[in-house]
């Protein structure tokens, strides 16, 4: 059995085009391939083991690996469509993590300094080398021209302003885009070190206030959460799940959770214990959304958005309708 057939027999090939040509290249040791690694921590994990094993096996057969490190893509949030965000990291942290990855990979993979004809030595490349020089604002500026020519509204989504997102240049966004949207949620997310609200009122107001300092208020839109996060703390372990509004209220009813209005977050809060675990919920509902809309009216911003569609209760649109008709 040759290498390609071995990989197929082990279930390591899910989909392939031009299979005959690829089989021939791999079996002859003439393929160049890459595997991507996100540098979200300073160490490889057990989850990387299969990829590294595959890379090593292909290299042993004469094929040439490229380890693609996501130093550039690590500067953005998680693109997987989840309601929570990847923890934002500084450039220095990402560069440090990339170096740690390379040092650890070198124990398994033989690396060279450059691609050489006939060599199977691996090459490590960092997509920050070409992504970090791209000018995002220039792209938005150029995109705005055909959008306006074709009657298309151009908006740009932004995290709540922090030191990690200062380079987003919201002031320039406010000049070239029709709207600048503040994603006013994920204050506490799946990887948070502590349980908490997904959008407390101070968090929401700070996001709006800091944005209107840079962008004309009529161009600012604040996005509110249509979801709630249910937290479980057991000893030193913390976990959570994001659910829609109706599901969250059903969870509260099913577990007989007594809710109390929390003035600090401006949300209904409840908790209970079971089998040694503490369960907590800061509910997003009509009342919490209304308080957020009142803050938006205070700053006279351009409008409201929500994340994510389908997680809201029908009653939420009545609350939003009142805000829009004021």
C-alpha positions as CSV (number, residue, x, y, z in Angstrom):
1,X,0.0,0.0,0.0
2,X,1.4,3.4,-1.0
3,X,1.1,6.6,1.0
4,X,-1.9,8.1,-0.6
5,X,-3.8,4.8,-0.3
6,X,-2.8,4.6,3.4
7,X,-4.1,8.1,4.1
8,X,-7.4,7.2,2.4
9,X,-7.7,3.9,4.3
10,X,-7.2,5.8,7.6
11,X,-10.0,8.3,6.7
12,X,-7.6,11.2,6.4
13,X,-8.9,12.3,3.0
14,X,-12.3,13.9,3.1
15,X,-12.5,15.5,-0.3
16,X,-10.2,15.8,-3.3
17,X,-10.2,17.1,-6.9
18,X,-7.9,15.8,-9.6
19,X,-7.3,12.7,-7.5
20,X,-5.2,10.8,-10.0
21,X,-2.7,13.6,-10.3
22,X,-2.6,14.2,-6.5
23,X,-2.2,10.5,-5.8
24,X,0.8,10.4,-8.1
25,X,2.4,13.5,-6.7
26,X,2.1,12.3,-3.0
27,X,3.2,8.8,-3.7
28,X,6.2,10.1,-5.7
29,X,7.2,12.5,-2.9
30,X,6.7,15.6,-5.2
31,X,3.8,17.4,-3.5
32,X,4.1,20.7,-1.7
33,X,1.4,21.2,0.9
34,X,0.5,23.5,3.8
35,X,-1.3,23.2,7.1
36,X,-2.5,26.2,9.0
37,X,-2.0,26.9,12.7
38,X,-3.8,29.7,14.7
39,X,-1.4,31.1,17.2
40,X,-4.0,31.9,19.9
41,X,-1.8,30.5,22.7
42,X,1.9,30.1,23.3
43,X,1.9,26.3,23.0
44,X,0.7,23.6,20.6
45,X,-2.0,21.4,22.1
46,X,-3.2,17.9,21.7
47,X,-5.6,19.1,19.1
48,X,-2.6,19.9,16.8
49,X,-1.2,16.3,17.1
50,X,-3.0,14.8,14.1
51,X,-1.9,17.7,11.8
52,X,1.7,17.4,12.9
53,X,1.6,13.6,12.5
54,X,0.2,14.0,9.0
55,X,2.8,16.6,8.2
56,X,5.6,14.4,9.5
57,X,4.4,11.3,7.5
58,X,4.2,13.2,4.3
59,X,7.6,14.8,4.8
60,X,9.2,11.4,5.5
61,X,7.9,10.3,2.0
62,X,9.7,13.2,0.4
63,X,6.9,15.7,0.2
64,X,7.5,19.3,1.2
65,X,5.5,20.9,4.1
66,X,4.7,24.5,4.6
67,X,3.5,25.4,8.1
68,X,1.3,28.5,7.8
69,X,1.2,30.5,11.0
70,X,-1.8,32.8,11.4
71,X,0.0,35.8,12.8
72,X,-2.2,38.2,10.7
73,X,-5.5,36.4,11.0
74,X,-4.9,36.2,14.8
75,X,-5.4,40.0,14.9
76,X,-9.1,39.6,14.1
77,X,-12.1,37.9,15.9
78,X,-13.2,34.4,15.4
79,X,-14.8,34.1,11.9
80,X,-16.6,30.9,12.7
81,X,-20.0,32.4,13.1
82,X,-20.3,31.9,16.9
83,X,-21.9,34.5,19.1
84,X,-18.7,34.9,21.1
85,X,-15.4,36.3,20.1
86,X,-11.8,35.2,20.1
87,X,-9.8,36.9,22.8
88,X,-8.0,39.9,21.3
89,X,-4.2,39.8,21.5
90,X,-1.5,42.4,20.9
91,X,1.0,42.2,18.1
92,X,3.7,41.4,20.6
93,X,1.7,38.5,22.1
94,X,1.0,37.0,18.6
95,X,4.7,37.3,17.6
96,X,5.7,35.5,20.8
97,X,3.2,32.7,20.2
98,X,4.4,32.3,16.6
99,X,8.0,31.8,17.9
100,X,6.9,29.3,20.5
101,X,5.0,27.3,17.8
102,X,8.1,27.2,15.5
103,X,10.3,26.0,18.4
104,X,7.9,23.2,19.3
105,X,7.3,22.1,15.7
106,X,11.0,21.9,15.0
107,X,11.1,18.9,17.4
108,X,8.9,16.9,14.9
109,X,9.4,18.6,11.5
110,X,12.7,19.3,9.7
111,X,12.7,23.0,8.7
112,X,14.8,24.9,6.1
113,X,15.3,28.6,5.5
114,X,13.8,28.6,2.0
115,X,12.1,26.3,-0.5
116,X,14.7,24.4,-2.4
117,X,14.2,22.3,-5.5
118,X,14.2,18.6,-4.7
119,X,14.3,19.2,-0.9
120,X,11.6,18.1,1.5
121,X,12.6,20.5,4.3
122,X,9.6,22.4,5.6
123,X,9.1,26.1,5.4
124,X,7.4,28.1,8.1
125,X,5.6,31.3,6.9
126,X,3.5,33.8,8.8
127,X,0.5,35.4,7.1
128,X,1.2,38.6,9.0
129,X,4.1,39.1,6.6
130,X,1.6,40.0,3.8
131,X,-1.6,40.8,5.7
132,X,-0.3,43.4,8.1
133,X,0.7,45.8,5.3
134,X,-2.8,45.8,3.8
135,X,-4.7,49.1,4.4
136,X,-8.1,48.3,5.6
137,X,-9.3,51.9,5.5
138,X,-8.1,52.3,1.9
139,X,-10.2,49.2,1.0
140,X,-13.3,50.6,2.7
141,X,-12.7,54.0,0.9
142,X,-12.5,52.3,-2.5
143,X,-15.5,50.0,-1.7
144,X,-17.6,53.1,-0.8
145,X,-17.4,54.4,-4.4
146,X,-19.3,51.5,-6.2
147,X,-21.6,51.2,-3.2
148,X,-22.8,54.8,-3.5
149,X,-23.0,54.5,-7.3
150,X,-25.3,51.6,-6.9
151,X,-27.4,52.8,-4.0
152,X,-25.8,50.2,-1.6
153,X,-25.5,51.2,2.1
154,X,-22.0,50.5,3.4
155,X,-21.6,49.8,7.1
156,X,-18.6,48.6,9.1
157,X,-18.8,46.5,12.2
158,X,-16.5,47.3,15.1
159,X,-15.8,45.9,18.6
160,X,-16.5,48.1,21.6
161,X,-13.5,50.4,21.6
162,X,-10.5,49.2,23.6
163,X,-6.8,49.7,23.5
164,X,-6.5,46.6,21.3
165,X,-8.7,48.1,18.6
166,X,-7.3,51.7,18.6
167,X,-5.8,51.0,15.2
168,X,-9.2,50.5,13.6
169,X,-9.3,54.3,12.9
170,X,-13.0,54.7,13.5
171,X,-12.8,58.4,12.7
172,X,-11.8,57.6,9.1
173,X,-14.4,54.9,9.0
174,X,-17.0,57.5,9.8
175,X,-15.9,59.6,6.8
176,X,-15.9,56.9,4.2
177,X,-18.7,54.5,5.4
178,X,-22.4,55.3,5.8
179,X,-22.6,53.7,9.2
180,X,-20.2,52.5,11.9
181,X,-21.7,49.7,13.9
182,X,-20.7,49.0,17.5
183,X,-21.0,45.4,18.4
184,X,-22.3,46.1,21.9
185,X,-22.2,42.5,23.2
186,X,-19.8,39.7,24.2
187,X,-18.6,41.7,27.3
188,X,-18.3,38.2,28.7
189,X,-17.8,35.4,26.2
190,X,-17.2,31.7,26.0
191,X,-13.5,32.0,27.0
192,X,-14.0,34.7,29.7
193,X,-12.1,34.1,32.9
194,X,-15.3,35.0,34.9
195,X,-19.1,34.7,34.5
196,X,-21.0,37.8,33.7
197,X,-23.4,39.7,31.5
198,X,-23.0,39.6,27.7
199,X,-23.9,43.3,27.7
200,X,-24.1,45.3,30.9
201,X,-25.4,48.8,30.6
202,X,-22.1,50.4,31.5
203,X,-20.4,48.3,28.8
204,X,-23.0,49.4,26.2
205,X,-22.8,53.0,27.2
206,X,-19.0,53.1,27.1
207,X,-19.0,51.6,23.7
208,X,-21.4,54.2,22.3
209,X,-19.7,57.1,24.2
210,X,-16.2,56.3,23.0
211,X,-17.4,55.7,19.4
212,X,-19.3,59.0,19.1
213,X,-16.1,60.8,20.3
214,X,-14.7,59.7,16.9
215,X,-17.7,59.3,14.6
216,X,-20.7,61.6,14.0
217,X,-23.5,60.3,16.2
218,X,-25.9,60.1,13.3
219,X,-23.6,57.6,11.6
220,X,-23.3,55.3,14.7
221,X,-25.4,52.2,15.1
222,X,-25.3,50.1,18.3
223,X,-26.0,46.3,18.0
224,X,-27.8,44.7,20.9
225,X,-27.6,41.0,21.9
226,X,-30.6,38.8,21.1
227,X,-29.0,36.0,23.2
228,X,-28.2,35.1,26.8
229,X,-25.3,33.1,28.1
230,X,-26.0,30.4,30.8
231,X,-22.9,30.0,33.0
232,X,-21.9,27.0,35.1
233,X,-19.1,27.1,37.7
234,X,-17.9,23.9,39.3
235,X,-14.8,24.2,41.4
236,X,-12.2,25.9,39.3
237,X,-14.0,25.0,36.0
238,X,-16.1,27.6,34.2
239,X,-18.2,27.0,31.2
240,X,-21.2,28.5,29.4
241,X,-23.5,28.2,26.4
242,X,-25.2,31.0,24.4
243,X,-28.9,30.5,23.8
244,X,-31.7,32.6,22.3
245,X,-34.2,34.6,24.4
246,X,-37.0,32.1,24.4
247,X,-34.7,29.3,25.2
248,X,-33.2,31.3,28.1
249,X,-36.6,32.0,29.6
250,X,-37.6,28.3,29.2
251,X,-34.4,27.4,31.1
252,X,-35.3,29.8,33.9
253,X,-38.8,28.3,34.2
254,X,-37.6,24.7,34.0
255,X,-35.1,25.2,36.9
256,X,-37.4,27.4,39.0
257,X,-34.9,30.2,39.0
258,X,-36.0,33.3,40.9
259,X,-35.0,36.4,39.0
260,X,-34.2,39.8,40.5
261,X,-33.5,43.0,38.6
262,X,-29.8,43.9,38.9
263,X,-29.3,47.6,38.8
264,X,-25.6,47.3,38.0
265,X,-26.1,45.5,34.7
266,X,-29.8,46.5,34.2
267,X,-30.8,42.9,33.6
268,X,-32.8,40.3,35.3
269,X,-30.4,38.0,37.2
270,X,-30.8,34.6,38.6
271,X,-28.8,31.6,39.9
272,X,-29.2,28.2,41.4
273,X,-26.9,25.3,42.5
274,X,-27.1,21.7,41.6
275,X,-24.7,18.8,42.0
276,X,-22.0,21.1,43.2
277,X,-22.3,23.5,40.3
278,X,-23.4,27.1,40.4
279,X,-25.5,28.2,37.5
280,X,-26.0,31.9,36.7
281,X,-27.9,33.8,34.1
282,X,-28.1,37.5,33.2
283,X,-31.2,37.6,31.1
284,X,-31.6,39.6,27.9
285,X,-35.3,40.4,27.5
286,X,-37.7,43.2,26.7
287,X,-36.7,45.2,29.8
288,X,-32.9,44.9,29.3
289,X,-33.2,45.8,25.6
290,X,-35.4,48.8,26.4
291,X,-32.7,50.2,28.8
292,X,-30.1,49.8,26.1
293,X,-32.3,51.6,23.6
294,X,-32.8,54.5,26.1
295,X,-29.0,54.9,26.3
296,X,-28.9,55.0,22.5
297,X,-31.5,57.7,22.4
298,X,-29.5,59.7,25.0
299,X,-26.6,59.9,22.5
300,X,-28.9,60.4,19.5
301,X,-27.1,57.8,17.4
302,X,-28.3,56.7,14.0
303,X,-30.0,53.4,14.9
304,X,-30.0,49.9,16.2
305,X,-28.9,46.5,15.0
306,X,-29.0,43.0,16.6
307,X,-27.1,39.8,16.9
308,X,-28.3,37.3,16.1
309,X,-31.4,37.2,13.9
310,X,-33.7,34.3,15.0
311,X,-32.5,34.4,18.7
312,X,-34.9,37.2,19.5
313,X,-38.5,37.0,20.8
314,X,-41.2,38.5,18.7
315,X,-41.9,41.0,21.5
316,X,-38.5,42.5,21.0
317,X,-39.5,44.0,17.7
318,X,-42.3,45.9,19.5
319,X,-39.8,47.4,21.9
320,X,-37.4,48.4,19.0
321,X,-40.4,49.8,17.1
322,X,-41.2,52.2,20.0
323,X,-37.6,53.4,19.9
324,X,-37.5,53.9,16.2
325,X,-40.8,55.8,16.2
326,X,-39.8,58.3,18.9
